[in-house]
Amino acid sequence: MSRPWAVPVEWSPAKRRQIGWRPSIQRKGQAGKPIGERDKARNKRMASPRARVEQVFASLAQMGSITV
């Protein structure tokens, strides 16, 4: 599979881990317990490409609700 992030929905989490797929869910702190430096770096690593993709969709929406 050339794109490991594009996995079929019916695959189990074990099968997804086996091919190296990992969920990209950012970590969140709680009241009185902020996240650590490692989690901050992880969040930033996930946020950079995500922000770029969201900017593209926002620009398409500004052009008149063009659907992709």
C-alpha positions, -999 to 999 in steps of 0.1 A, spaced: 0 0 0 16 33 -11 -4 55 13 -4 40 48 -28 67 61 -55 56 36 -67 24 53 -100 7 49 -125 14 77 -132 -22 83 -96 -30 93 -91 -36 130 -68 -14 151 -44 -43 154 -42 -46 116 -37 -8 113 -8 -9 138 7 -38 119 11 -17 87 24 13 107 -7 35 107 -11 57 138 -40 80 146 -33 117 145 -52 129 175 -36 157 194 -30 154 231 -48 177 255 -40 189 290 -65 191 319 -71 217 345 -40 217 368 -21 193 347 -7 208 315 8 185 288 45 179 288 72 190 263 71 157 244 33 160 239 37 196 228 62 186 202 39 158 190 10 182 187 31 207 168 43 179 144 7 170 136 -7 206 135 17 218 108 5 198 78 -31 199 92 -31 237 92 -18 238 56 -46 215 44 -72 235 63 -59 267 47 -65 252 13 -100 242 21 -107 277 36 -95 294 4 -117 272 -17 -147 280 6 -139 318 1 -140 314 -36 -176 305 -35 -181 271 -18 -163 250 -43 -166 214 -33 -137 190 -35 
